Amino acid sequence: MLEGLLIHKPEEPIEFLINQLTLNNYNAPRILILGPPASGKTTIAMWLSKQLAAPRLSQDTLLASDWSSLAASAQEYRDRKEKVPDDLWVQLIEERMQLQDCLQNGWIIEGLPDTRELARSLQAVGIIPRHVVVFYAPDSVLIERNLGKRVDCVTGEVYHTTFDWPMDETVQMHLVVPEGISEEETARRLVEYHQNYYGILQSFGKSMKLINADQPCTDALAQVLTHIQIPPRTHAPFSPRILLCGPPGSGKSLQAALIAQKYGIINVCCRDMIKEAVADGTKLGELIKPYLDNGWPVADNIVLKLLSQRLNQLDCHIRGWVLHGFPRDEDQAKLMLHMDINPNRVFFLTLPTDTIIQRLSYRMVDPVTGERYHTFYKPAATKDANDRLLRHPRDVEEAVSLKVDSYFRFSGGLETFFEDAIFINADQDPQTVFEYIESYLVNPLPIVQKDF
C-alpha cells in the first residue's frame, strides 16, 4: 500500500488506503509471462488464467476489447503494419485494470512489455508485477515449433501439428494457420526479441524467473505454478528475530554469540536469563528459585513471562534478538507464539548422536584458572594442567545420553511446527556453520501472508 501511495500520490491518501483495504486483493496474482515467439507463453498464460481465475491480458485481447475507444486507435496502427506506441499500450492496460475482474482477481499479462521503455512506463504508472516468468529456448527449436502452430478460431486455444494435436475432430475442423509464422517472419521476430531482451532484464532484474521452454508444456506449467506460489520478497529493513534450535552440543551458544557480536543483536540465552533472574532476586526469580534448588524444570508459564519481559525491552525491539535454549518441544513453541514471540528466522543445527556425545563427554575445566578444555579439540598445554582437569557431573556420558535422548524425543514435533525452518549441518567448523547462518540472515525476508 505504501508503494501505491508513492506511485499514485493521491490527493486523499487516507481514502486511497481505505479503498485498497476494501478491495482485499493483496494475494491476487500479478504475473508477467514473457518470452520469444513460439515459446509457449500463450498456452501457459491461458492455463494459468483458468487455474487462478485471473483475466489474461495480451496484445490480441486488449485490441479485441469493446470497452475502450483506445483499442480502435491501436488497431489502426496494426492495420498499417506500424508499431503501436508505448503510451497507447500503457493507457490500454491501465484502463483494462480498472475493470472489476482485474481489481478483484488480479491479472496475467502475456507478451508485454516487449521493450525496456514499455516496461519502465508500466512501472511508472504503478503496474508492477509480483512475478515475472521468462521462457527461453534455442532459436532453431522455436522456428520449428512456430511452423506447426495452429489456432482454434472459436476458442483461441493454441495447438501444434506435432506436439499437441487435438483428438476431437470438431476442434480439428476449427484449426487455422495463424499469420506471421513463416520461417522468415519468425526469424525476424526472434532478432527483434533478442535486441530488446537485455533491456527487459534490466527492468525486472532478480524478480525474473527463467524457464526452459524446450520441454512439455505440462512440465513448464508445473515450474511456473511452483514459482508463483513463492511469496515475493521485500528489501524493507527489519529487526532480526532469530531462534536457534538443536541438540545439546550443537553449538547454539557459540553461534548466537558470533551473530550478536557481528550484528549487534541481543543474545538471549534462556538458561542464563533464568539464573540472572534468581541472582537479581526479582519476583519471577523468587518463583524460579525453588525449581532450581530442587533440580526441577522451571514451569513453562514462568519461563514465558520472563522471556516476554526480556524480548519486549527497547533494545530487543530496536536491535533484534537471537534466542536459544527455548522452546524445547512443540507445546512450548505454541505457547511462545501465543505470547506473540514470533521469530522471523528459525535455524535447526543438526548433529549425529555420536558427535554430540564426543563433544560433551570429553569437556574438562581447570579448577585453578577456570579455563575450559576438551580432550580431542583443545587439550591442556602442560601435564600439570592436564592432571588437575575436572569433568562436570552433567558431562559424564550417561548424563549426556539422557539429554540427547530427551531432545530427540521431542524434536520431531518442534521441527514440524516451524515448517519454514532452515536446517544446517553443525558437524563442521564453527566458522563455516556461522557463514551458512549468515547467508540466510542477510537475504531479504519473504513477505509473510497472515490471516487476520
N, C-alpha and C positions, 0 to 999 in steps of 0.2 A: 504493500500500500504506500509506503514511503517512496518507493520507486515511482509509482504513479503520480504522487504529488510533485515530485521533482520534474517529471517529464511534462505533465499536462498543465501545471501551475494554475489550478482552478481559482476563480475569484472567491468561491466559498469552500475552503478546504474541509471544514467540518462536514458540510453536506456531501462533499465528494467522498469522504471516508465512510459516511453512513451508507451511501449508495453502494460502495464497494462491499461493505459487510452484508448488505441486504441481498446482493447477488449470490453470496455463498458459493462462489465458483473457484475458490482458491485451488482446489485439487483438479479442476478441469484441465484436460490436456491442451498444451500449446506446442505444437510439433511442426518442424520443417522437415520435409522429405526431399532431398536434393540428389542429383546425380546426372551422369551423361545420358544422352539418348539411348533408349533400349536397355537401361539398367534395371528396369522393373519397378521404378518408383510409382508409376500409376497404379499398378496391381497392388503393391504394398499399401499405398495410401487408401485405396478402396477397401482393402481388408481391414485396415486399422479403423477406418471410418465406421464400418459395421461393428467391429469389436468394441470400440469405445463409445459408440453412439454420438460421434462428433462429426460436424459437417466437414466435407473435403472441399478445399478451395484450390483451384488450378486456373491456368490461363483460360482454358476452354469453359469451365463452369462460370468464371467471372464474366466472360464475354457473352455467354448464353443467358445471363440473368435478365429478367424483365422488370426488376425493381429499381434500376438505375439508368438514368439518361447517359451516364458516362460510358456504359457498355457499348452503346451505339457508336460513340466517338472513337473508342478504342478499336472497334471492329472495322471502322473506316481505314485506319492505319493498316490493319491486317489485309484488307482487301486490296490496298495499294502496294502490298508487299513491303511496307515500311515498318520500322521498329516502333513499337508503342512506347511513348515517352515514360520515363520512370515516375514522374509526378502523377501521371494518369493512373498507373498501376497502384501507386500509394493511395490515391483517392478512392479507387475502386475497392481495394482491400479494406480501407478504413470504413467505407460505407457498409460493406458486407458484414464486418464485425460488429456493427451496431444492431444487427438483427438479433432476435431473441435466442435463436438456436446457438449462435456463437457466444453470446453473453453468458448463457446458462451452461452449455455443454463443452465450451472450448472450441478448438479448431485444429485442422490438419492442413497445412499449406504444402502443395506439391509443385515442385519445379520453379518456385520463386522464393527468394530473389535469385536471379541468374547473373547479376553483376555486383561488384563491390559497392558501386554507387547506390543501387537499389537497396542493398542490404543496409547501408548507412541511413538512407532515407526512411526506411521502415522503422529502424531503431529510434530515429529522431522523433517519430510521432508516437512512440510507445508500443510498437508492435514487436515485442521481444519474446522469442520462443524459450520454453524451458528445455526442450531437447531438439537437437539438430542431427539428423541422420543423413549421412552422405554415402551413396553407393559408388563402388568403383569396379572396373573390370578391364581387361585388355581391349583395345580398340577392335581387334580382329573378331573377338567374341561378340562385341556389341553390334558390329556391322552385320555379322551372320544372323544374330538374333533379330535385328530390326527387319531384315528381308522377309522373315517368316511371320511378322506380326499381322494379326487380323483383329478387327474390332466388331463387336456386336452392335449393329446400328440401332437396335432397340434399347438395350440396357447400358451400352457404353463399356461393357466388360471387354478386357483385352485377352486374346488367345494367341496361340502360336501353332504353326503348321507342324512343328516337330516336337516341341516340349510340352505343349498344353492344348491339345486338340479336343474340343468338346465331343462327348459321346452322343449328346442329344442332336438328332438330325434337324429338328426345328431350329435350334441355335445355329447349326452349321449353315442353314439357309440364310440366316441374318448376317453372316460374317461378310465384311467388306475389307478391301485393301485400303488402309489409310494413306493420306497424302504424305509426301516427303520422306518415304522410307527407302528410296533407291540408294545404291551403294555410294554414288557421288554426293547425294544430298546428306546422307548420314555422316560421311567423312567430313563434309564442310561444317556440319553442326558440331561434330566432335572437336574440330580445330577451334571453333569459337568457344566451346565449353572449356577446353584446356587453357585458353587465353584468360578466361575470367576466374578460373578455379582458385588461384592463389589469392586473389583479391577477396573472394568469399571466405577463404580460410582465415585471412587476417581479421575479418569482421566477427567471426564467431569463435575462433581460437579453440581453447580447451573444451568448450561445450559441444564440439562436434564429435560424433561417433562414426567412424569409418567402418563400412560393412562390405565384404566381398560380394558382388552381385553374381559372380560366376558359380552359383550353387542353386539347388532347388529353391523355389520361391517360399516353400513352407519353412525351410531352414533359415532363410533370410528373415522371414516374418518372426520366427521364434527369437532371433537375436534382437530384432527391433523391439519386440514386446519386453524382453528382459531389460533392455537399456532404458526404456521409458518408465519402467516401474521403479527405477533407482531415483530417489529424491534428488533434486538439484542441490548444488552446494552454494553456500554463501561465504563471501570473504569478509563478512562483518566481524569486528573484534569480539572476543568472548572471554569470559572468566573461566579458565580451565577448572573442571571438577572431575578429578581423576580418582578412580578406585583401582587398587592393586589387590588381586586375589591370587592365591596359590598355596601349596602345601608348606609346612614348616621347612625352612632351609632353602626356599626357592629364591631368596634374595630380595624380598619385598622391601625390607627396611633400607637396604643399600640403594635400590633403585629410587625409592622415594626421596632419599637424601640427595642423590645425584640430580633428580628433577628439581627439587626445591632449591638446590644450590645454583643451578644454571639459570632457572627461570624466575626465581624469587617467589615461588609458590609456597604456601603454608603447608608444612609437613605435619600431618595429623596421624600419630600412631595411637591406636585405641588403647593398647596396654599402657603406654606411658601416660596417656591422658587420665586413665583411672588411678594410677599411682600418684600423679600430681594432685588430683582432687582429694585423695586421702591425706597426703602430706600437707596440703594447704588448710585442711580442716573445714572445708566447705560443707554446706548442708548435704549435698549429694555425696560428698566424701565420707561423711558420718554414716550415711546409709550403706556405703560400699564397704567400709572397714570390716564389719563382721563377716562379710563374704570372703575377703582376703585372709582374715585371721584363721578362718576355718577351712581354707582351701577350696571353697565352693566357687563355681562360675557366677559372675555377677548377673543379676536378673536383667533381661533384655530391656525392659521399660526404663530401668535406671541408666543403663548404658546409652540408650537412645536419647534420653533427656540431656545427659552430659554431652553427647555428640552434637545434638541440635544446638545447644548453647554455644559450643565452640565454633561450629561451622556458620553460625549466624552473626558472628562478630564481624566488625567492619573490615578487618584485614583479609579475612577469607572471602568476603564479597568483592573486594577490590582486586586482590591479587590471585584469587582462586586457591584451590586446595588439592592435596593428594592424600588420600585416606588409605590406610592399610590396617589389618587386624580385625576388621569388621566390615560386612557380615560374614558369618561362618556357615550359614545354611540358608535355605530358601525362605523360611519363615522370618528370619531376621531381615533378609533383603526386602520382603514385602512390608514389614514394619518400617523399615528405613524410608522406603518410597512414600508410605502413608504419612510419615513425618515431613514430607516434602524435601527429603535429601536425595537429589536426583543427579547422579554422576553423568557427565556427557562423554566420558571415555572410561571404558572398563577393560582391564587387562587381566588375563589369567596367565601366570607364569607356570609353565608345566615342567615336570621333572620326574624321572624314574624313581621308584622307591629305593632301589639300591644306592643311588646317588644321594638321596636325602639322608639316608642312614649314615653314609660315609661322611657327608658334610657336617652332620650334627654330633654324631657319637665320638668323633675324634677332636672335638674342640677342647681346648685347655685354657687356663688362666694362670698367670703368675701372681700369687698372693702378695708378693712384695711390691711389684711395680704396677699391678693391675693390667698389665699388657695381655692381650688375647693372642693365642697361638692355635695352630692346627697341625696335627701330626704329619699330614701329607702336604698341605698347601702353604703352611707358614710355620715350620719347626723353629724351636728356640735356637738362638745362635750359639749358646755355650752349654756345656754339660751341667754346670751348676744351675743355670736357669731351667734346663730341661728336667733336672731331678726334683725341683720344687713345684713343678706344674701340677695343678689340681683340675679335676673334671667336676663340673656341676652335676648334682644328682639328676637333674632333668635331662642331662645329655647322655646318660647311660643308654645302651642300645635298646633295652626293654622299654624304657620310658619313651624313647623316640618312636619305636614301632607302634606303641599305643596311640601316640599323637597322629602319626601318619594314617593309621587305620581309621581313626576318628574323622580326619579330614576327608578321606576318600569316601567315607560312608555318606557324607552329606554334600560332597562337591558336585555330584551329578545334577541335583535339583538346582543348585546355585548357578551352574553353567547354563542350564535350560532357561532359568529365569532371565538372565542377562543375555538375550538371544543375539544382540549385536556386539557381544564382547570380542576382543581380539586376543588370540592365543599365541603366546611367544615361548619358544623353547628356551628355558632358563639354564639348560645344561651346556653352557658355553661361557666364554669370558664375560665378566660383568659389563665391561665397556661395550662389547658387541650387543648384549641384551639392551643396554641403555640406548644405543643407536637405533635399534629396532623400535623401541618405545617412542623415542623422539621423532622418528619418521612419521608416526601416526599422530603425534601431538601437533606437529606444525602444519599438517594438511588442513584445509578448510573443513568446518563442520558441516555435515549434512543437515538440511532443513528438516526438523522433526515435525511430523504431522500429528497433531493431538486432537482428540475428540473432547469437546467441552460440553 
